[in-house]
Amino acid sequence: MKNLLIIAIVCFCSSCAVLKNVVDVPVEIAKTIWGSSTRVLEQARDKAITKTYDKPYWDCVRSAIAVAGKKHWVIFKKDEIKGYMVVMAVPGCVNTTEIGIFFVELSDNQTRIEISSLSTNAKRIVAKGLFHGLDIAFGLLPPDLPEPAQLPKTGQNTTPAP
């Protein structure tokens, strides 16, 4: 009787792991069809553009979200706990190009940021913009100068009427 109980417990516990994998496959397929899977971006991380900051994980995540907002990128999906966000609508790229931004906590005060995409151009644009914005946010670069006011076109009367 004890052996039967032990076998039943082992089978039950091992089936949970099997069941999890069985459930994960259809869920991942549905996400891919729906367009919200990050699997492709995660697989492209081996070719990611990376930069490491001597800042805590949460400082990097919050600052990256702020930079994305200032750049007017659409944050299509994010999971701060799992350490990623997906941005789209990056100027200079097709609106639907997905760019993954992944955060890897190396220590309490060091975080690596990885930018991945199937589009090399999109990956470079986001990496340049994000890292520049983070460098400013973390005080590594001075703030950008404001855009100069537009000058009047030649031939326009710039003096006020009497």
PyMOL commands that set and color helices and strands:
alter all, ss='L'
color gray80, all
select helices_A, chain A and resi 2-34+39-47+57-70+120-137
alter helices_A, ss='H'
color red, helices_A
select strands_A, chain A and resi 49-53+74-79+84-88+99-107+110-116
alter strands_A, ss='S'
color yellow, strands_A
deselect
rebuild
show_as cartoon
